[in-house]
Amino acid sequence: MNTYASTLALVAILGLAMPAIAAEEHDSHHEPETASPQAGAEAALVDAIIRKVDVAGGKVTLSHGPLLNLKMPGMTMAFRVANPAWLEQMKAGDKIRFAAEKVDGAFTVTRFEPTSR
């Protein structure tokens, strides 16, 4: 009977502990929406071609290679820019290298450098 009581107590303890252990394990592989795999480090610069500059909207449309920090394949899409003055330096057809991050829920160019015109 003592073995039965010990086994029952062990099962009860494990039954109470398992949901907490599972929740901790589950949460450990999730990142906040705004974090990137390179959080705290600068994102790598990626080659792109400027397709459109929307000064009024504060956006630039880029055909770009993969953005590993955002887990995004290469594509053409519009980005906000961290500094609207950059738009004055950009024109359709320019080749640039840039870094992007998710800022306040929007994909945003956080650095750029022209490569050629």
A tleap script that builds the chain and sets N, CA, C and O, in Angstrom:
source leaprc.protein.ff14SB
mol = sequence {
  NMET ASN THR TYR ALA SER THR LEU ALA LEU
  VAL ALA ILE LEU GLY LEU ALA MET PRO ALA
  ILE ALA ALA GLU GLU HIE ASP SER HIE HIE
  GLU PRO GLU THR ALA SER PRO GLN ALA GLY
  ALA GLU ALA ALA LEU VAL ASP ALA ILE ILE
  ARG LYS VAL ASP VAL ALA GLY GLY LYS VAL
  THR LEU SER HIE GLY PRO LEU LEU ASN LEU
  LYS MET PRO GLY MET THR MET ALA PHE ARG
  VAL ALA ASN PRO ALA TRP LEU GLU GLN MET
  LYS ALA GLY ASP LYS ILE ARG PHE ALA ALA
  GLU LYS VAL ASP GLY ALA PHE THR VAL THR
  ARG PHE GLU PRO THR SER CARG
}
set mol.1.N position { 0.816 -1.191 0.000 }
set mol.1.CA position { 0.000 0.000 0.000 }
set mol.1.C position { 0.856 1.248 0.000 }
set mol.1.O position { 0.478 2.254 -0.601 }
set mol.2.N position { 2.013 1.205 0.668 }
set mol.2.CA position { 2.910 2.340 0.727 }
set mol.2.C position { 3.432 2.680 -0.667 }
set mol.2.O position { 3.555 3.859 -0.997 }
set mol.3.N position { 3.740 1.686 -1.490 }
set mol.3.CA position { 4.206 1.911 -2.857 }
set mol.3.C position { 3.098 2.552 -3.675 }
set mol.3.O position { 3.362 3.450 -4.475 }
set mol.4.N position { 1.879 2.112 -3.490 }
set mol.4.CA position { 0.740 2.690 -4.210 }
set mol.4.C position { 0.561 4.162 -3.852 }
set mol.4.O position { 0.321 4.980 -4.739 }
set mol.5.N position { 0.670 4.511 -2.595 }
set mol.5.CA position { 0.533 5.899 -2.139 }
set mol.5.C position { 1.673 6.757 -2.683 }
set mol.5.O position { 1.449 7.895 -3.095 }
set mol.6.N position { 2.890 6.221 -2.686 }
set mol.6.CA position { 4.040 6.963 -3.222 }
set mol.6.C position { 3.873 7.215 -4.710 }
set mol.6.O position { 4.154 8.315 -5.187 }
set mol.7.N position { 3.425 6.220 -5.442 }
set mol.7.CA position { 3.205 6.357 -6.887 }
set mol.7.C position { 2.113 7.384 -7.154 }
set mol.7.O position { 2.248 8.220 -8.048 }
set mol.8.N position { 1.043 7.326 -6.391 }
set mol.8.CA position { -0.057 8.272 -6.547 }
set mol.8.C position { 0.405 9.699 -6.256 }
set mol.8.O position { 0.011 10.628 -6.960 }
set mol.9.N position { 1.227 9.881 -5.238 }
set mol.9.CA position { 1.753 11.203 -4.893 }
set mol.9.C position { 2.655 11.720 -6.012 }
set mol.9.O position { 2.585 12.898 -6.361 }
set mol.10.N position { 3.502 10.854 -6.580 }
set mol.10.CA position { 4.392 11.238 -7.662 }
set mol.10.C position { 3.597 11.655 -8.899 }
set mol.10.O position { 3.924 12.652 -9.542 }
set mol.11.N position { 2.569 10.902 -9.227 }
set mol.11.CA position { 1.719 11.237 -10.372 }
set mol.11.C position { 1.032 12.579 -10.145 }
set mol.11.O position { 0.927 13.380 -11.074 }
set mol.12.N position { 0.571 12.834 -8.943 }
set mol.12.CA position { -0.091 14.102 -8.628 }
set mol.12.C position { 0.884 15.272 -8.762 }
set mol.12.O position { 0.531 16.315 -9.312 }
set mol.13.N position { 2.102 15.101 -8.264 }
set mol.13.CA position { 3.110 16.166 -8.358 }
set mol.13.C position { 3.454 16.440 -9.820 }
set mol.13.O position { 3.508 17.597 -10.237 }
set mol.14.N position { 3.685 15.392 -10.594 }
set mol.14.CA position { 4.007 15.563 -12.012 }
set mol.14.C position { 2.832 16.192 -12.770 }
set mol.14.O position { 3.026 17.013 -13.666 }
set mol.15.N position { 1.635 15.801 -12.402 }
set mol.15.CA position { 0.444 16.365 -13.048 }
set mol.15.C position { 0.337 17.865 -12.821 }
set mol.15.O position { -0.145 18.588 -13.694 }
set mol.16.N position { 0.778 18.343 -11.667 }
set mol.16.CA position { 0.746 19.771 -11.378 }
set mol.16.C position { 1.915 20.503 -12.034 }
set mol.16.O position { 1.771 21.658 -12.435 }
set mol.17.N position { 3.063 19.849 -12.148 }
set mol.17.CA position { 4.259 20.500 -12.662 }
set mol.17.C position { 4.311 20.516 -14.186 }
set mol.17.O position { 4.868 21.451 -14.761 }
set mol.18.N position { 3.758 19.527 -14.848 }
set mol.18.CA position { 3.891 19.409 -16.302 }
set mol.18.C position { 3.338 20.613 -17.079 }
set mol.18.O position { 4.010 21.059 -18.010 }
set mol.19.N position { 2.161 21.170 -16.760 }
set mol.19.CA position { 1.696 22.333 -17.526 }
set mol.19.C position { 2.663 23.520 -17.434 }
set mol.19.O position { 2.859 24.233 -18.418 }
set mol.20.N position { 3.257 23.731 -16.275 }
set mol.20.CA position { 4.208 24.838 -16.127 }
set mol.20.C position { 5.466 24.574 -16.938 }
set mol.20.O position { 5.987 25.483 -17.585 }
set mol.21.N position { 5.959 23.342 -16.910 }
set mol.21.CA position { 7.146 22.988 -17.693 }
set mol.21.C position { 6.855 23.127 -19.179 }
set mol.21.O position { 7.678 23.665 -19.919 }
set mol.22.N position { 5.695 22.651 -19.629 }
set mol.22.CA position { 5.334 22.738 -21.045 }
set mol.22.C position { 5.185 24.184 -21.485 }
set mol.22.O position { 5.615 24.541 -22.582 }
set mol.23.N position { 4.586 25.020 -20.654 }
set mol.23.CA position { 4.413 26.435 -21.010 }
set mol.23.C position { 5.760 27.128 -21.125 }
set mol.23.O position { 5.976 27.928 -22.035 }
set mol.24.N position { 6.665 26.822 -20.202 }
set mol.24.CA position { 7.997 27.439 -20.246 }
set mol.24.C position { 8.741 27.008 -21.504 }
set mol.24.O position { 9.380 27.834 -22.156 }
set mol.25.N position { 8.665 25.732 -21.851 }
set mol.25.CA position { 9.331 25.230 -23.056 }
set mol.25.C position { 8.710 25.851 -24.300 }
set mol.25.O position { 9.434 26.222 -25.225 }
set mol.26.N position { 7.408 25.971 -24.344 }
set mol.26.CA position { 6.705 26.563 -25.482 }
set mol.26.C position { 7.103 28.024 -25.666 }
set mol.26.O position { 7.388 28.451 -26.785 }
set mol.27.N position { 7.125 28.790 -24.583 }
set mol.27.CA position { 7.454 30.210 -24.663 }
set mol.27.C position { 8.902 30.450 -25.045 }
set mol.27.O position { 9.225 31.495 -25.609 }
set mol.28.N position { 9.771 29.513 -24.751 }
set mol.28.CA position { 11.198 29.738 -24.983 }
set mol.28.C position { 11.549 29.806 -26.455 }
set mol.28.O position { 12.589 30.370 -26.795 }
set mol.29.N position { 10.726 29.254 -27.354 }
set mol.29.CA position { 11.082 29.316 -28.767 }
set mol.29.C position { 10.308 30.378 -29.538 }
set mol.29.O position { 10.411 30.446 -30.763 }
set mol.30.N position { 9.546 31.194 -28.853 }
set mol.30.CA position { 8.851 32.312 -29.488 }
set mol.30.C position { 9.598 33.598 -29.218 }
set mol.30.O position { 10.140 33.807 -28.133 }
set mol.31.N position { 9.621 34.464 -30.232 }
set mol.31.CA position { 10.237 35.777 -30.078 }
set mol.31.C position { 9.149 36.822 -30.177 }
set mol.31.O position { 8.136 36.582 -30.834 }
set mol.32.N position { 9.318 37.965 -29.555 }
set mol.32.CA position { 8.353 39.044 -29.731 }
set mol.32.C position { 8.288 39.436 -31.197 }
set mol.32.O position { 9.271 39.285 -31.922 }
set mol.33.N position { 7.129 39.944 -31.648 }
set mol.33.CA position { 6.921 40.283 -33.048 }
set mol.33.C position { 7.958 41.269 -33.575 }
set mol.33.O position { 8.340 41.187 -34.742 }
set mol.34.N position { 8.412 42.182 -32.758 }
set mol.34.CA position { 9.338 43.206 -33.230 }
set mol.34.C position { 10.791 42.749 -33.169 }
set mol.34.O position { 11.668 43.431 -33.699 }
set mol.35.N position { 11.063 41.620 -32.540 }
set mol.35.CA position { 12.447 41.174 -32.453 }
set mol.35.C position { 12.848 40.461 -33.730 }
set mol.35.O position { 12.000 39.896 -34.421 }
set mol.36.N position { 14.113 40.484 -34.044 }
set mol.36.CA position { 14.632 39.766 -35.188 }
set mol.36.C position { 15.706 38.816 -34.694 }
set mol.36.O position { 16.207 38.973 -33.581 }
set mol.37.N position { 16.071 37.820 -35.518 }
set mol.37.CA position { 17.125 36.904 -35.087 }
set mol.37.C position { 18.422 37.636 -34.785 }
set mol.37.O position { 19.258 37.120 -34.043 }
set mol.38.N position { 18.608 38.826 -35.343 }
set mol.38.CA position { 19.821 39.582 -35.107 }
set mol.38.C position { 19.568 40.723 -34.126 }
set mol.38.O position { 20.279 41.728 -34.147 }
set mol.39.N position { 18.559 40.575 -33.266 }
set mol.39.CA position { 18.241 41.647 -32.320 }
set mol.39.C position { 19.492 42.050 -31.562 }
set mol.39.O position { 20.232 41.202 -31.063 }
set mol.40.N position { 19.716 43.333 -31.483 }
set mol.40.CA position { 20.895 43.834 -30.801 }
set mol.40.C position { 22.099 43.961 -31.718 }
set mol.40.O position { 23.078 44.624 -31.376 }
set mol.41.N position { 22.032 43.329 -32.876 }
set mol.41.CA position { 23.115 43.438 -33.860 }
set mol.41.C position { 22.563 44.129 -35.095 }
set mol.41.O position { 21.360 44.093 -35.353 }
set mol.42.N position { 23.447 44.757 -35.852 }
set mol.42.CA position { 22.996 45.420 -37.063 }
set mol.42.C position { 22.642 44.377 -38.109 }
set mol.42.O position { 23.354 43.387 -38.279 }
set mol.43.N position { 21.537 44.603 -38.807 }
set mol.43.CA position { 21.128 43.712 -39.878 }
set mol.43.C position { 22.100 43.878 -41.047 }
set mol.43.O position { 22.618 44.968 -41.287 }
set mol.44.N position { 22.338 42.792 -41.763 }
set mol.44.CA position { 23.241 42.815 -42.912 }
set mol.44.C position { 22.643 43.654 -44.039 }
set mol.44.O position { 21.426 43.686 -44.222 }
set mol.45.N position { 23.502 44.326 -44.785 }
set mol.45.CA position { 23.041 45.093 -45.948 }
set mol.45.C position { 22.717 44.131 -47.085 }
set mol.45.O position { 23.416 43.141 -47.302 }
set mol.46.N position { 21.637 44.445 -47.810 }
set mol.46.CA position { 21.141 43.607 -48.899 }
set mol.46.C position { 21.073 44.452 -50.159 }
set mol.46.O position { 20.723 45.631 -50.104 }
set mol.47.N position { 21.410 43.851 -51.295 }
set mol.47.CA position { 21.324 44.554 -52.578 }
set mol.47.C position { 19.870 44.751 -52.985 }
set mol.47.O position { 19.023 43.890 -52.751 }
set mol.48.N position { 19.595 45.908 -53.602 }
set mol.48.CA position { 18.236 46.217 -54.056 }
set mol.48.C position { 18.291 47.207 -55.207 }
set mol.48.O position { 19.287 47.901 -55.413 }
set mol.49.N position { 17.198 47.251 -55.948 }
set mol.49.CA position { 16.996 48.255 -56.989 }
set mol.49.C position { 15.747 49.038 -56.605 }
set mol.49.O position { 14.707 48.459 -56.292 }
set mol.50.N position { 15.867 50.355 -56.635 }
set mol.50.CA position { 14.718 51.209 -56.307 }
set mol.50.C position { 13.756 51.194 -57.482 }
set mol.50.O position { 14.150 51.485 -58.612 }
set mol.51.N position { 12.513 50.861 -57.230 }
set mol.51.CA position { 11.474 50.821 -58.268 }
set mol.51.C position { 10.612 52.075 -58.245 }
set mol.51.O position { 10.165 52.546 -59.291 }
set mol.52.N position { 10.375 52.621 -57.037 }
set mol.52.CA position { 9.499 53.798 -56.912 }
set mol.52.C position { 9.840 54.529 -55.623 }
set mol.52.O position { 10.144 53.909 -54.604 }
set mol.53.N position { 9.786 55.855 -55.680 }
set mol.53.CA position { 9.993 56.680 -54.494 }
set mol.53.C position { 8.712 57.474 -54.260 }
set mol.53.O position { 8.268 58.214 -55.138 }
set mol.54.N position { 8.121 57.323 -53.085 }
set mol.54.CA position { 6.898 58.030 -52.715 }
set mol.54.C position { 7.222 58.974 -51.562 }
set mol.54.O position { 7.077 58.623 -50.392 }
set mol.55.N position { 7.665 60.183 -51.920 }
set mol.55.CA position { 8.075 61.156 -50.899 }
set mol.55.C position { 6.901 61.507 -50.000 }
set mol.55.O position { 7.053 61.559 -48.780 }
set mol.56.N position { 5.725 61.752 -50.585 }
set mol.56.CA position { 4.548 62.145 -49.798 }
set mol.56.C position { 4.138 61.043 -48.815 }
set mol.56.O position { 3.718 61.326 -47.693 }
set mol.57.N position { 4.264 59.796 -49.246 }
set mol.57.CA position { 3.881 58.673 -48.387 }
set mol.57.C position { 4.997 58.207 -47.464 }
set mol.57.O position { 4.769 57.392 -46.571 }
set mol.58.N position { 6.218 58.729 -47.681 }
set mol.58.CA position { 7.345 58.324 -46.845 }
set mol.58.C position { 7.797 56.902 -47.089 }
set mol.58.O position { 8.266 56.221 -46.177 }
set mol.59.N position { 7.647 56.440 -48.375 }
set mol.59.CA position { 7.967 55.048 -48.686 }
set mol.59.C position { 8.826 54.947 -49.934 }
set mol.59.O position { 8.857 55.842 -50.779 }
set mol.60.N position { 9.521 53.819 -50.012 }
set mol.60.CA position { 10.301 53.488 -51.194 }
set mol.60.C position { 9.988 52.032 -51.552 }
set mol.60.O position { 9.936 51.169 -50.675 }
set mol.61.N position { 9.781 51.768 -52.844 }
set mol.61.CA position { 9.536 50.408 -53.305 }
set mol.61.C position { 10.847 49.841 -53.818 }
set mol.61.O position { 11.504 50.443 -54.668 }
set mol.62.N position { 11.221 48.689 -53.302 }
set mol.62.CA position { 12.499 48.059 -53.626 }
set mol.62.C position { 12.309 46.640 -54.134 }
set mol.62.O position { 11.474 45.894 -53.622 }
set mol.63.N position { 13.095 46.270 -55.152 }
set mol.63.CA position { 13.262 44.861 -55.528 }
set mol.63.C position { 14.523 44.444 -54.797 }
set mol.63.O position { 15.602 44.965 -55.077 }
set mol.64.N position { 14.401 43.521 -53.875 }
set mol.64.CA position { 15.518 43.201 -52.984 }
set mol.64.C position { 15.770 41.716 -52.871 }
set mol.64.O position { 14.915 40.889 -53.189 }
set mol.65.N position { 16.962 41.399 -52.411 }
set mol.65.CA position { 17.315 40.021 -52.097 }
set mol.65.C position { 16.736 39.625 -50.756 }
set mol.65.O position { 16.033 40.414 -50.124 }
set mol.66.N position { 17.026 38.403 -50.312 }
set mol.66.CA position { 16.483 37.919 -49.035 }
set mol.66.C position { 16.930 38.771 -47.848 }
set mol.66.O position { 18.092 39.163 -47.741 }
set mol.67.N position { 15.976 39.043 -46.963 }
set mol.67.CA position { 16.249 39.759 -45.708 }
set mol.67.C position { 16.221 38.710 -44.599 }
set mol.67.O position { 15.164 38.400 -44.050 }
set mol.68.N position { 17.380 38.175 -44.282 }
set mol.68.CA position { 17.451 37.065 -43.328 }
set mol.68.C position { 16.955 37.446 -41.949 }
set mol.68.O position { 16.328 36.630 -41.272 }
set mol.69.N position { 17.225 38.677 -41.517 }
set mol.69.CA position { 16.791 39.080 -40.174 }
set mol.69.C position { 15.269 39.162 -40.058 }
set mol.69.O position { 14.727 39.089 -38.955 }
set mol.70.N position { 14.582 39.313 -41.182 }
set mol.70.CA position { 13.120 39.365 -41.180 }
set mol.70.C position { 12.502 38.061 -41.687 }
set mol.70.O position { 11.282 37.939 -41.789 }
set mol.71.N position { 13.365 37.087 -42.004 }
set mol.71.CA position { 12.914 35.802 -42.549 }
set mol.71.C position { 12.057 36.029 -43.791 }
set mol.71.O position { 10.991 35.430 -43.937 }
set mol.72.N position { 12.532 36.903 -44.690 }
set mol.72.CA position { 11.778 37.308 -45.868 }
set mol.72.C position { 12.578 36.961 -47.125 }
set mol.72.O position { 13.755 37.305 -47.223 }
set mol.73.N position { 11.946 36.283 -48.086 }
set mol.73.CA position { 12.655 35.997 -49.337 }
set mol.73.C position { 12.782 37.264 -50.181 }
set mol.73.O position { 12.150 38.279 -49.890 }
set mol.74.N position { 13.595 37.196 -51.216 }
set mol.74.CA position { 13.705 38.311 -52.133 }
set mol.74.C position { 12.365 38.582 -52.802 }
set mol.74.O position { 11.630 37.649 -53.122 }
set mol.75.N position { 12.044 39.856 -53.014 }
set mol.75.CA position { 10.768 40.245 -53.632 }
set mol.75.C position { 10.797 41.734 -53.916 }
set mol.75.O position { 11.797 42.406 -53.661 }
set mol.76.N position { 9.701 42.243 -54.441 }
set mol.76.CA position { 9.532 43.687 -54.626 }
set mol.76.C position { 8.426 44.129 -53.685 }
set mol.76.O position { 7.324 43.579 -53.696 }
set mol.77.N position { 8.736 45.134 -52.865 }
set mol.77.CA position { 7.738 45.626 -51.914 }
set mol.77.C position { 8.095 47.036 -51.464 }
set mol.77.O position { 9.224 47.495 -51.640 }
set mol.78.N position { 7.109 47.714 -50.879 }
set mol.78.CA position { 7.306 49.078 -50.359 }
set mol.78.C position { 7.735 49.012 -48.901 }
set mol.78.O position { 7.257 48.177 -48.133 }
set mol.79.N position { 8.643 49.907 -48.538 }
set mol.79.CA position { 9.133 50.029 -47.172 }
set mol.79.C position { 8.969 51.468 -46.710 }
set mol.79.O position { 9.096 52.395 -47.511 }
set mol.80.N position { 8.691 51.662 -45.438 }
set mol.80.CA position { 8.849 52.989 -44.835 }
set mol.80.C position { 10.345 53.239 -44.732 }
set mol.80.O position { 11.146 52.309 -44.834 }
set mol.81.N position { 10.717 54.493 -44.532 }
set mol.81.CA position { 12.125 54.813 -44.309 }
set mol.81.C position { 12.267 55.463 -42.938 }
set mol.81.O position { 11.416 56.249 -42.519 }
set mol.82.N position { 13.348 55.127 -42.248 }
set mol.82.CA position { 13.573 55.665 -40.910 }
set mol.82.C position { 13.806 57.169 -40.957 }
set mol.82.O position { 13.463 57.884 -40.016 }
set mol.83.N position { 14.393 57.653 -42.058 }
set mol.83.CA position { 14.681 59.080 -42.202 }
set mol.83.C position { 14.089 59.567 -43.527 }
set mol.83.O position { 14.636 59.254 -44.584 }
set mol.84.N position { 12.985 60.326 -43.499 }
set mol.84.CA position { 12.345 60.772 -44.740 }
set mol.84.C position { 13.278 61.561 -45.672 }
set mol.84.O position { 13.039 61.597 -46.879 }
set mol.85.N position { 14.322 62.184 -45.146 }
set mol.85.CA position { 15.271 62.926 -45.988 }
set mol.85.C position { 15.989 61.995 -46.964 }
set mol.85.O position { 16.448 62.442 -48.015 }
set mol.86.N position { 16.091 60.707 -46.632 }
set mol.86.CA position { 16.729 59.754 -47.538 }
set mol.86.C position { 16.005 59.683 -48.870 }
set mol.86.O position { 16.635 59.451 -49.902 }
set mol.87.N position { 14.695 59.879 -48.865 }
set mol.87.CA position { 13.914 59.771 -50.102 }
set mol.87.C position { 14.361 60.790 -51.148 }
set mol.87.O position { 14.245 60.552 -52.350 }
set mol.88.N position { 14.868 61.914 -50.683 }
set mol.88.CA position { 15.363 62.939 -51.605 }
set mol.88.C position { 16.639 62.486 -52.316 }
set mol.88.O position { 16.991 63.013 -53.371 }
set mol.89.N position { 17.322 61.513 -51.736 }
set mol.89.CA position { 18.564 60.994 -52.310 }
set mol.89.C position { 18.329 59.773 -53.210 }
set mol.89.O position { 19.272 59.250 -53.803 }
set mol.90.N position { 17.081 59.325 -53.309 }
set mol.90.CA position { 16.760 58.102 -54.044 }
set mol.90.C position { 15.975 58.426 -55.311 }
set mol.90.O position { 15.200 59.381 -55.351 }
set mol.91.N position { 16.193 57.607 -56.353 }
set mol.91.CA position { 15.354 57.718 -57.550 }
set mol.91.C position { 15.201 56.338 -58.168 }
set mol.91.O position { 16.059 55.471 -58.000 }
set mol.92.N position { 14.106 56.146 -58.880 }
set mol.92.CA position { 13.825 54.865 -59.521 }
set mol.92.C position { 14.990 54.478 -60.422 }
set mol.92.O position { 15.517 55.300 -61.171 }
set mol.93.N position { 15.381 53.214 -60.335 }
set mol.93.CA position { 16.490 52.694 -61.122 }
set mol.93.C position { 17.806 52.648 -60.367 }
set mol.93.O position { 18.716 51.921 -60.766 }
set mol.94.N position { 17.930 53.417 -59.269 }
set mol.94.CA position { 19.161 53.398 -58.473 }
set mol.94.C position { 19.364 52.018 -57.850 }
set mol.94.O position { 18.408 51.339 -57.476 }
set mol.95.N position { 20.624 51.626 -57.748 }
set mol.95.CA position { 20.980 50.410 -57.019 }
set mol.95.C position { 21.494 50.842 -55.654 }
set mol.95.O position { 22.293 51.770 -55.535 }
set mol.96.N position { 21.015 50.147 -54.629 }
set mol.96.CA position { 21.439 50.466 -53.265 }
set mol.96.C position { 21.723 49.184 -52.504 }
set mol.96.O position { 21.416 48.086 -52.966 }
set mol.97.N position { 22.304 49.342 -51.348 }
set mol.97.CA position { 22.394 48.284 -50.336 }
set mol.97.C position { 21.667 48.853 -49.130 }
set mol.97.O position { 21.838 50.024 -48.791 }
set mol.98.N position { 20.857 48.030 -48.484 }
set mol.98.CA position { 20.051 48.534 -47.374 }
set mol.98.C position { 19.842 47.477 -46.314 }
set mol.98.O position { 20.036 46.284 -46.545 }
set mol.99.N position { 19.444 47.944 -45.153 }
set mol.99.CA position { 19.026 47.066 -44.056 }
set mol.99.C position { 17.615 47.491 -43.672 }
set mol.99.O position { 17.274 48.673 -43.728 }
set mol.100.N position { 16.808 46.525 -43.285 }
set mol.100.CA position { 15.437 46.813 -42.872 }
set mol.100.C position { 15.128 46.063 -41.588 }
set mol.100.O position { 15.676 44.996 -41.316 }
set mol.101.N position { 14.242 46.649 -40.818 }
set mol.101.CA position { 13.764 46.036 -39.586 }
set mol.101.C position { 12.277 46.328 -39.457 }
set mol.101.O position { 11.747 47.201 -40.143 }
set mol.102.N position { 11.612 45.602 -38.584 }
set mol.102.CA position { 10.211 45.869 -38.301 }
set mol.102.C position { 10.171 46.900 -37.178 }
set mol.102.O position { 10.582 46.621 -36.052 }
set mol.103.N position { 9.669 48.099 -37.495 }
set mol.103.CA position { 9.602 49.199 -36.537 }
set mol.103.C position { 8.140 49.580 -36.367 }
set mol.103.O position { 7.477 49.945 -37.338 }
set mol.104.N position { 7.639 49.499 -35.164 }
set mol.104.CA position { 6.228 49.808 -34.874 }
set mol.104.C position { 5.294 49.054 -35.817 }
set mol.104.O position { 4.293 49.599 -36.281 }
set mol.105.N position { 5.629 47.799 -36.092 }
set mol.105.CA position { 4.781 46.942 -36.913 }
set mol.105.C position { 4.933 47.122 -38.412 }
set mol.105.O position { 4.243 46.443 -39.172 }
set mol.106.N position { 5.812 48.010 -38.871 }
set mol.106.CA position { 5.982 48.253 -40.316 }
set mol.106.C position { 7.421 47.957 -40.728 }
set mol.106.O position { 8.364 48.277 -40.004 }
set mol.107.N position { 7.578 47.341 -41.902 }
set mol.107.CA position { 8.911 47.096 -42.438 }
set mol.107.C position { 9.518 48.432 -42.844 }
set mol.107.O position { 8.934 49.183 -43.625 }
set mol.108.N position { 10.705 48.717 -42.299 }
set mol.108.CA position { 11.317 50.037 -42.422 }
set mol.108.C position { 12.781 49.921 -42.814 }
set mol.108.O position { 13.526 49.127 -42.239 }
set mol.109.N position { 13.193 50.727 -43.806 }
set mol.109.CA position { 14.605 50.820 -44.162 }
set mol.109.C position { 15.286 51.589 -43.026 }
set mol.109.O position { 14.941 52.737 -42.746 }
set mol.110.N position { 16.243 50.946 -42.387 }
set mol.110.CA position { 16.930 51.568 -41.252 }
set mol.110.C position { 18.334 52.045 -41.608 }
set mol.110.O position { 18.925 52.836 -40.872 }
set mol.111.N position { 18.867 51.573 -42.724 }
set mol.111.CA position { 20.159 52.036 -43.258 }
set mol.111.C position { 20.142 51.835 -44.758 }
set mol.111.O position { 19.508 50.908 -45.262 }
set mol.112.N position { 20.840 52.704 -45.471 }
set mol.112.CA position { 21.022 52.458 -46.897 }
set mol.112.C position { 22.282 53.168 -47.381 }
set mol.112.O position { 22.746 54.146 -46.795 }
set mol.113.N position { 22.807 52.636 -48.463 }
set mol.113.CA position { 23.935 53.283 -49.124 }
set mol.113.C position { 23.798 53.047 -50.623 }
set mol.113.O position { 23.540 51.926 -51.059 }
set mol.114.N position { 23.972 54.108 -51.411 }
set mol.114.CA position { 23.912 53.954 -52.870 }
set mol.114.C position { 25.094 53.095 -53.339 }
set mol.114.O position { 26.178 53.151 -52.758 }
set mol.115.N position { 24.877 52.302 -54.395 }
set mol.115.CA position { 25.995 51.530 -54.953 }
set mol.115.C position { 26.340 52.031 -56.343 }
set mol.115.O position { 27.512 52.034 -56.720 }
set mol.116.N position { 25.333 52.461 -57.125 }
set mol.116.CA position { 25.568 53.077 -58.439 }
set mol.116.C position { 24.279 53.653 -58.949 }
set mol.116.O position { 23.204 53.331 -58.444 }
set mol.117.N position { 24.375 54.501 -59.945 }
set mol.117.CA position { 23.167 55.092 -60.540 }
set mol.117.C position { 22.967 54.569 -61.922 }
set mol.117.O position { 22.005 54.945 -62.591 }
savepdb mol mol.pdb
quit
